[in-house]
Amino acid sequence: MKSIFLRNFFATALLVFVSFLIIALSFVGIGRTFVISDYRSKMENSAKEVARTASAIAQGDSLSSWVLSMSISSVSHSTGDHIFITDADGVIVSCSDKNPMCEHLGVTVPEAVISSIGETPFDALTDLGGLYHSRRYVAAVPIPAPGRDKVLGYAFVSNQVDKMLDAWSAFLMITAIVGVGVFFAALLVTLVYSRHMSKPLDEMAAASRKFARGDFSVRVRQTEDPADEMGALIDSFNKMADSLEQSELRRSEFIANISHELRTPMTTIAGFADGILDGTIPPEEERKYLISIRDETRRLSRLVRDMLGVSQAKARAADASRRTVFDVSELIVQTLLSFEGRATRKNLDVDPQLPDNPILVRADKDAITQVIYNLLDNAVKFAAPGSCLILKLYKGSGKAYVSVKDFGETIPPDDLPFIFDRFHKSDRSRSMDKDGVGLGLYLVKTILNSHDEDIAVKSGDGMTEFVFTLPLAEAPGRQAPAIPRRKHETEGKE
């Protein structure tokens, strides 16, 4: 039980940690790039502003006025950048340093840098040929002469990388502290959530262990929100438990039924045989009891044969390679002909309501023949003498529908949910069918389930109807066979 919780917690915690790590790395990388790009853009704007100021203040072709020096010092103080101005040859003539005789005055900027400054501002990470002790971000623009197409000099603005990132580093530190706090808060939430989520999983594991011991009565408590994923899982698990419990009950019932079906004829056979052997049954009565022994032996044989037939039919129906395209109308007619004698003896009015055009389906023809035969066998067996037997075939919603309806004694409502179970025999069957073993409808249901099709039954008011579906097939049509019809005068049967 603990392993489910721990695995869930550690997996979620690892996911949270990896997510935070990816977000943090992305934030640092993208944020650093954005800060530097934004700062360099501001440096470029400062250089342009210094160039405009220098162009306005310049005295003739000279950029070394005291007023200009004070102006760029003021700009440097407000922005934190280092600013200097060169003449057209690249010699520094004014600097933002407060020392009037700073070390930069008179220094010449490398020719390669001066020649690269044009209409597009110069922007690079450089030490300007040793002008600075370390590399800096430098932006430079030309200073135009007022009213003339001439360059008086160049305005340079620079700053150290670490100073540019000071504000970003402080912000990053605060963000890291907040991130760590959020991470541990997320871990706490994960701990609580994992415990909450693992509780029903632990209950399912415990229930599964009880299932393994044969106890199918346990159920998992539903969550507060049955509509969420866990609620749906619990609902499916409990439905599975219900199904397992019902299967176990049906298995127990199956064992009890088959034990009864086998014990009754065997007891009869053994009793009559003992009676003949020990003389309890007089010689003149032996033939009568030998006939009973023969009948019970044949009943046992039918039971074993039917059980074997069910197993074989299930295997055949599940074999998709046996499925072909055929006309189900023709199959109904062929199967119906085999019941002509029994229908005549019971004076039944057989009414096959089949379409004029063939209805083609794709299925195992032999298996579907067995389905139709078993349903017709039940219908003829339980139809009231002189009543009507109706077979109907129609199409709808991409399916072929086959209906078999008889009029007579109906199936009790309590038996309807179990009518397709193995060895289940309803009250009407127990009173009228002495030889059946309750496998016919079970075989019908098994075959149709193998074809992913459905069957339904309704019974009441003197009528019982079975309706099952078959998958339609696309194939060339052919003329439907002639349908023999026999009509007897009946009243109130339809």
N, C-alpha and C positions, 0 to 999 in steps of 0.2 A: 504494500500500500504506500509506503514512504517513497519507494523508487519512482512511482508515477509522479508524485508531487515534486520530488527533487529534479527529475529529468525535465519536467515542465518548467520549473523555476529557473534552472540553469540555462536551458535553451532560450527562454524569454530574456533572461538577464544578458546572455551573450548577444542576442539580437539587439537589445537596447544599447549595449556598449558599442557594438560595431556601428550602429546607426549614429550614435553620438560622435564616435571617432571620425566617421566619414563627413558628417556635418561640420565638425570642428576643423578638420583639415581643409575642407572646401572653403569654409568661412575665412580661415587664416590666409590661404592663397589668394582667393578672390579679393578679400578685403585689403590685403597689402598692395596688390596691383592697383586697386581702385584708389587708395590713398595716394600712392606715388603718382599715378596718372593725374589725379586732381591737383596735387601740389605742383607738378610740373606745368600744368595748364595755368595755374595762378602765377608761377614764375614768368611764364611767357607773357602774360598780360601785364605783369609789373615791368618787364623789359620794354614792352611797347609804350607803356605810360612814361617811363624814364626817357625814352627816345623822343616822345612828343614834347616833354618838358625841356629836354636839352635843345631841341630844335627851336623852341620858342625863346629860350634864354640866351642862346649862342650869340656872341658878339662877333659879327662877321664870320670868319672861318674858325674862330677860337672857341674851344669847349672847356677851357680851364678857368672859368669864372668862379669866384667865391660863392656867388648865389647858387650856381648849379651844384656845387659841392655840398652846400647846406641842404639843398632840395633832395639830393639822392641819399644823404645821411638820414633825413627824416623818413623817407620811404623805407630805407633799410631797417630803421628802428621799429617801424610799425609792422613790417612783414617778417623780420628776422633773417632776411636774405643778405648776402654780401653783393654789393653793386659797385661796378666801376665803368668808366667811359674811356674809350680810346679814340685817337684821331683816325684819319683815313688810312694811315700806315700801320695801325695796330698798336701804337704806343699809348700806354695808360696815362691820361692827363687829369683824371678826376676819380676819387675813390670815396666810398662811404665810410671808411675808417675815420674815427674822430681825430686821430693824430694827423696834423697837417702834413707831416713829412713821413707818411707811411711807406712801408717797404715796397708797395706795389707801384708807386708813381715812377714813371720812366721805364718801366718794364715793357717789353714788346711781346704781344701775343703772337704765337706762331702763325706764319703766313698761310699754312694749310687751313687753319681755323678761320682767318679773315676772309680767305677766298671762298669759303663754303657758306658765308653769310650772304644771303640774297633776299629775294622777295619772300622766300620761305624761311621762317625763323630757324636759327641754329639750335639744336637740342641734342645734348649728348652727355654721357657720363665720362668725365675726363679731368686730368689735372692741369690742362692748358699748358702742356710742355714744361711742367715743373713750377708753374706759377703757384700752385697750391701743393701742400705737403701730401695730400691724399686726393683720391678721385672724388669729384663732386658732380651733382647734376647741374649743368650749365645751360642757360638759355640766352641767346643773343640776337639782336635785331639791328639793322642799320639806322643811323640818324640822318634824315634827309635835310638838305639846306632849304630854308624857307623860300619858296617861289622859284627855285632853280632845280634842274635835273642833276643834282650832285649829292654825294654822300659826304657828310661832314665827319662822321666817325661811327662808332658802334657802341651800343649799350649792352653790358653783360650783367646777368643776374645769376647767382649760384647759391647752393646750399648743400650742407652735408646730408648724407642719406639718413644717418641715425637721428639727426634733428627732425627730419621730415617724418620719421616714424615714432617720435616720442609720444605724440598724442595718441597715435594708433596703438602703441604698446600699453599705455595706461588703460585705454579702452579695452584692449585685449585681455589684460589682467582681470579687470572687473568682469568681463564676459566669461573668463575661465572659472572664476569663483562662482558666478551664478550657474554656469554649466555644470560644475561639480555638484552643487546643491540640487539642481534639477535632476541630475543623474541618480543621486542617492534617493531622492524622492520617487523617481520612476522605479528604482529597485524595490522600494517599500511597497509601492502600488502593485508591482509585479508579484511580490511575495504574497500579498493579500489576494490578488486576483488568481494566482496560480493555485493557492490553497482552495479558493472558492471553486475553481474549475476542476481541480483534481478530485474533489469530494465525490461528485457523481461518478467519475471514472473509477474511483476506488470501490464504490458501491457496485458498479458493473462487474469489476474484477471479482469481488466477493460473490456476487450472484452467479457469475460464470463457474466459479469453483463449486457452488452448490448444484448447478446444472450438471456438472461432471459427476456428482455423487447421486444424481437421479432425482434431486429435489427441484421441481419446476414451479413451486408455489411462490418463490421470492420475486419481488418487483422492486424497481428503483424509483425513489421518490422524484416527482416532477419538480423542475425548477420554478422560480417565480414567474418567468416569462416562457411559457410553452412554445412560443412562436420563434424563439431564437434557435441557433444551430444546436446548442446543447439540449434544449428542450425537444427539438425534433429528433435528436439522437436517442434521448431517453425514451421518447414515445415509440420510436422504431424498435428499440431494445425490448420494451415491455410487450409490444405486439409480437415480437419474435418469441418472447417467453410464453405468451398466450398460445402461439402456434405450436411451440414445443410441448406445452402441457396438453393441448388438444391431441397432438400426435401421439403422445404417450398414452392418453386415454383411449385413442383409437387402436393403438397397438395392443393395449390390454384387452380391449373389446374384441379385437381380431383373434387374439389367442384364445379368449374365452369362447368365441363363436366357433372357431375351427375345432376346438376341443369338443364342443357340444356336437358339431356336425359329424365328427369322426367317432365320438364315443357312442352316440345313439345307434348307428348301424352296427358297430362292432359288438355292442352289448347284445343287440338283437341276434346277431349271427352266433355269438358264443352261447347265448341262452338256448337257442333252438338246437344248436349242434349238441350241447350237453344233454338236452332233453331227449334227443334221438339216441345218443350213445348210451345213456343210463337207463333207457326204457321208460322214462316218464311220459314221453309222447308215444302213444300206441302205434303199431306198424301201419294201420290203415290211415293215420293222420300224417305220416311222415312226408308224403308227397306235398301236402299243403304247406308244411313248414319248410320243406326244401325250396319250394317256390318263393317263400318269404326270404329265405337265406339268399337265393339268387338275386331277388330284387334289391336287397340291401347291399349285396356285393356290387351290383351294377351302379347303385347310388354312390358307393365309395369310389368306384372307378370314374363316374362322372365328376365327382368332386375333385379328384386328383387331376383328371384331364382338364377341367375348367381352370384350376389353379395354374397348371402348366401353360394352358392357352393364354391366360392373362399375361404371364411372364414373357411368352414369345411375342404376343401382340404388342406389348410395351416396347420390346426391343425393335420390332419391325417398324412401329410407328415413329420411333425416334430416328430412323435411318432416312435422311433427306434424299438419298440417291434413289429411293423407291418411289418418289413422288413424280407423277406425270400429269399431263393435261387430259381431262376427259369430261364428257357430258354427264352431269349429275342427274339430269332428267332421265336419260337412258338407264343409268344405274338404278334409280328408284323403281322404274318400270320392271327391270329384270329381277330385282329383289322382291318386288310385290308379287310377281308371278308365282314365286315359291310358296306363298301363303294362300293361294287361291282355294286349295282344298279345305283348309281350316276355316277360311272365311265363309265358304259355302256351307259347311257343317253348322256354323253358328248363325247362318242367315244374315251375315253382315252386309251392309250397303257400303261398298268401297268407293270413295270419291277422290280420285287423284287430281288435284287442281294444279296442273303443270302448265308452264308457258308453251306457246307454239314453237318458239325459237329455242335452240339449245342454250343452256347455261354452262359455260366451261369453267372448271375449277382446276387448281393445281394441288394435288394431295396424293396420298397413298391409296390407290383405288381399292385394294383388298381390305385395308383397314376401315375405310369409309363404308364399304359394303357390310362389314361386321357391325358398324355403328347403326346403319339403317336396319339391318336384320334384327338386332337386339331390340331396338325401339318398336319395330313392327311386331316382334314376338310378344313384347309386353302388351302392346295395344290390342292385339287379337286375343291374347290370353285373358285380359281383364275387361274387355268390352262386353256390354250386356248383349245377350242374344237378340238379334233383330235390330240392333242399333246401327249407327253409322260410323265408319272409320274414314277420316279425312287426312290426306297427305297434301301438303301445299309447298310449293317452291317459288321463291321470288328473290329479287335483288334489291339492295339498298345499302348506301354508304360504303360502296366498294366491297361488299360481301354478298355471298349467296346464303339465303336463309331456307332451312328445311324444317317443316313443321309436321309433327305426327300427333293427331288428336283422336281420342276415343271417348265414348260415352258409356258410363257405367259407374261402378263403385270407385270413389275418389281416394286419394292418398290423405291420411290424417295430417292436419297442419303440423303436429309435433314431429312427424316423420320427414317432412319436406327438407329440412336442413341436412339430413343424413342419408338421403335417398341414393346418393352416389358413393357411399362408403362401402368398403368390402364387407361382404356377408351380412349387410343390413337388409332385412326383409320387413316391409311394413305390415301392418295388421291385415290389410287386404291380401297381401302376398301370402301370409301365414295361413290364411283361411282358404285360399284358392289354389296356391301353388305348393304342392307337397314335394315336388322333385327339385325345385330350384334351390340354389345355394347362395344366392345374393351377390353374384359376381357380374351379372350382365351389365347393369348400369355403371358399375365401377369401371368395367372395361371401356364402356362408351366414353366416360369422363377422361380416362387415361389416354385414349387415342386422340381425343380432341385437344387435350392439354399438350400433347406432343406436337400438334399442328399449330399451337398458339391460338386456338379457337375456343369459343365459349358454348355452353349449353345451359338452357334455363328450363324450369318446369313450373307450371301452375296447375293447381287441381282444386276443384270446388264446384258446387252446383251440378253435380253429375257429369262433369267434364274434366279430363286430364289431357294436358298438351305439353309436349316436349318440343323445344325449338333450339336448333344448333346452327352454327355458322361455318362457312367454308370460304377460303380465299379465292377470289375470282382470278381467272387467267386470260391473257390475251392470246388468242389463237384463231385460225380460220374457222368459221362456222360451218356446220353441216346440218342437214335436215334432221329434225327431231323424229324419233320413232313413233309409230302409231301407238296410242295408249288404249289398252283394252279397258272398257268400263262395264261394270255390272250394276244394275240398279234394281233394288227391291223396294216395294212400297213400304215406307216406314213413316211414322207420325211422331212429330216432336223431337226428332233426333238432331236437328240443326238449328 
